[in-house]
Amino acid sequence: MSTPKPVAPFQPQETVPAVYPALTTIFLTGATSGIGLALAQRMLKEGKTVITTARSAEKLKAAQELAPGLVGYMLDMTTGDKVVGSVVDQIIKDYPQLDAVICNAGIQKTLYFNDAANLPDPNSTWKLEIETNITSVLSLIQMLLPHFLAKDSPCAIMTVTSGLAFIPSADYPIYNATKAFIHSYSMTLRHQLRKTNVSVVEIIPPAVQSNLNPEHREAHPERASMYMPLDVYADDVLEKLRGTDGQSFDEITSGFSEAGCGYARAFIRQRFQMLNPSN
Ligand SMILES: NC(=O)c1ccc[n+]([C@@H]2O[C@H](COP(=O)([O-])OP(=O)(O)OC[C@H]3O[C@@H](n4cnc5c(N)ncnc54)[C@H](OP(=O)(O)O)[C@@H]3O)[C@@H](O)[C@H]2O)c1
């Protein structure tokens, strides 16, 4: 495959004040494996309190062995607002100093809609993807916002999207769109909260080694070299979150995801400001 020519000037990001260094207590969903676990390990080592939710006690125990100090609550993020709300209330009661959430839990389904006899079962595929990657994220953020906004210290809402939010892969038609949804929502939430103590940071991974969609990864060993090693990726995210001279980014990108965002950034940010004046 030949290298595509750039279609627009690449636009590096402008920096924003780094919020991560001041954070003390982070609710990080999906820390039982992959990116969430790797981030939790690093954040715990830096002295942060990290709280996660897990669907399986065995997985939680295994994660706690790999990430000593990780606090866990049993919860499937898709069980609905009543159950999720009661666990979130309990977390706030147990950790009133909670000052950040990282909405990292997510799933990815390989889906094809071109064979009428074998269309995906909606409930176990795209409805679950939308519930996990969009609905539960919006609900969690809305549940936590009153707590964050009542504080007089810096707080952060971090979403986890994907380079595929910008350049969709045809193997994951719904997944790409869920991440594009959360990207758009992150931009507008950041704008709406710009005069508050709550910062919105979007973590935008490229392809990274993890347990995401394992069947598809096993079926395509030829793609293995595309995946960034997990430790390399997690170190990069932490370095960018920590920032330099008190400055970081509101979109944390690496590799492919930086390319995807960078070519669109100049145009989109300029037009976003026209549509949404800052004052
Ligand atoms: N890896 C990549 O290439 C890549 C690229 C771009 C974006 N991302 C995003 O990065 C995030 C982390 O994914 P990953 O790659 O680290 O995958 P992963 O290894 O499969 O980890 C996903 C985590 O989310 C949890 N989770 C999923 N559904 C849940 C639910 N209903 N309730 C509670 N927890 C749930 C999983 O818990 P269980 O252990 O119980 O399954 C697991 O801890 C996702 O949002 C993903 O879309 C990943």
The ligand as an SDF file (V2000), in Angstrom:
LIG
                    3D

 48 52  0  0  0  0  0  0  0  0999 V2000
   -6.6520   -1.2910   22.4350 N   0  0  0  0  0  0  0  0  0  0  0  0
   -6.8830   -0.5130   21.3940 C   0  0  0  0  0  0  0  0  0  0  0  0
   -6.3760   -0.7350   20.2960 O   0  0  0  0  0  0  0  0  0  0  0  0
   -7.7710    0.7060   21.5650 C   0  0  0  0  0  0  0  0  0  0  0  0
   -7.7230    1.6800   20.5780 C   0  0  0  0  0  0  0  0  0  0  0  0
   -8.5220    2.7960   20.7030 C   0  0  0  0  0  0  0  0  0  0  0  0
   -9.3500    2.9270   21.8030 C   0  0  0  0  0  0  0  0  0  0  0  0
   -9.3770    1.9570   22.7630 N   0  0  0  0  0  0  0  0  0  0  0  0
  -10.2870    2.1400   23.9020 C   0  0  0  0  0  0  0  0  0  0  0  0
   -9.5720    1.9880   25.1140 O   0  0  0  0  0  0  0  0  0  0  0  0
  -10.4830    1.5840   26.1290 C   0  0  0  0  0  0  0  0  0  0  0  0
   -9.8770    0.4070   26.8820 C   0  0  0  0  0  0  0  0  0  0  0  0
   -9.8510   -0.7150   26.0070 O   0  0  0  0  0  0  0  0  0  0  0  0
   -8.6790   -1.7990   26.0020 P   0  0  0  0  0  0  0  0  0  0  0  0
   -8.0740   -1.7700   24.6830 O   0  0  0  0  0  0  0  0  0  0  0  0
   -7.8340   -1.6490   27.1880 O   0  0  0  0  0  0  0  0  0  0  0  0
   -9.5660   -3.1480   26.0700 O   0  0  0  0  0  0  0  0  0  0  0  0
   -9.6640   -4.2760   27.1620 P   0  0  0  0  0  0  0  0  0  0  0  0
   -8.3290   -4.8260   27.4650 O   0  0  0  0  0  0  0  0  0  0  0  0
  -10.7080   -5.2060   26.6410 O   0  0  0  0  0  0  0  0  0  0  0  0
  -10.2370   -3.5170   28.4500 O   0  0  0  0  0  0  0  0  0  0  0  0
  -11.5500   -3.0510   28.4950 C   0  0  0  0  0  0  0  0  0  0  0  0
  -11.9660   -2.8550   29.9310 C   0  0  0  0  0  0  0  0  0  0  0  0
  -13.3250   -2.3920   29.9630 O   0  0  0  0  0  0  0  0  0  0  0  0
  -14.0600   -3.2090   30.8550 C   0  0  0  0  0  0  0  0  0  0  0  0
  -15.4610   -3.2810   30.4950 N   0  0  0  0  0  0  0  0  0  0  0  0
  -16.0050   -3.5260   29.2830 C   0  0  0  0  0  0  0  0  0  0  0  0
  -17.3360   -3.5210   29.3590 N   0  0  0  0  0  0  0  0  0  0  0  0
  -17.6490   -3.2720   30.6480 C   0  0  0  0  0  0  0  0  0  0  0  0
  -18.8610   -3.1330   31.3650 C   0  0  0  0  0  0  0  0  0  0  0  0
  -20.0500   -3.2970   30.7790 N   0  0  0  0  0  0  0  0  0  0  0  0
  -18.8160   -2.8610   32.6850 N   0  0  0  0  0  0  0  0  0  0  0  0
  -17.6190   -2.7230   33.3060 C   0  0  0  0  0  0  0  0  0  0  0  0
  -16.4240   -2.8340   32.6890 N   0  0  0  0  0  0  0  0  0  0  0  0
  -16.4650   -3.1150   31.3820 C   0  0  0  0  0  0  0  0  0  0  0  0
  -13.3910   -4.5710   30.7440 C   0  0  0  0  0  0  0  0  0  0  0  0
  -13.7780   -5.3610   31.8310 O   0  0  0  0  0  0  0  0  0  0  0  0
  -13.7360   -6.9750   31.7650 P   0  0  0  0  0  0  0  0  0  0  0  0
  -12.3480   -7.3240   32.1900 O   0  0  0  0  0  0  0  0  0  0  0  0
  -14.7910   -7.3990   32.7180 O   0  0  0  0  0  0  0  0  0  0  0  0
  -14.0290   -7.3760   30.3500 O   0  0  0  0  0  0  0  0  0  0  0  0
  -11.9340   -4.1580   30.7330 C   0  0  0  0  0  0  0  0  0  0  0  0
  -11.4950   -3.8680   32.0390 O   0  0  0  0  0  0  0  0  0  0  0  0
  -11.8000    1.2540   25.4320 C   0  0  0  0  0  0  0  0  0  0  0  0
  -12.6930    2.3400   25.5760 O   0  0  0  0  0  0  0  0  0  0  0  0
  -11.3900    1.1160   23.9800 C   0  0  0  0  0  0  0  0  0  0  0  0
  -12.4470    1.3940   23.0910 O   0  0  0  0  0  0  0  0  0  0  0  0
   -8.6040    0.8460   22.6640 C   0  0  0  0  0  0  0  0  0  0  0  0
  1  2  1  0
  2  3  2  0
  2  4  1  0
  4  5  1  0
  4 48  2  0
  5  6  2  0
  6  7  1  0
  7  8  2  0
  8  9  1  0
  8 48  1  0
  9 10  1  0
  9 46  1  0
 10 11  1  0
 11 12  1  0
 11 44  1  0
 12 13  1  0
 13 14  1  0
 14 15  2  0
 14 16  1  0
 14 17  1  0
 17 18  1  0
 18 19  2  0
 18 20  1  0
 18 21  1  0
 21 22  1  0
 22 23  1  0
 23 24  1  0
 23 42  1  0
 24 25  1  0
 25 26  1  0
 25 36  1  0
 26 27  1  0
 26 35  1  0
 27 28  2  0
 28 29  1  0
 29 30  1  0
 29 35  2  0
 30 31  1  0
 30 32  2  0
 32 33  1  0
 33 34  2  0
 34 35  1  0
 36 37  1  0
 36 42  1  0
 37 38  1  0
 38 39  2  0
 38 40  1  0
 38 41  1  0
 42 43  1  0
 44 45  1  0
 44 46  1  0
 46 47  1  0
M  CHG  2   8   1  16  -1
M  END
$$$$
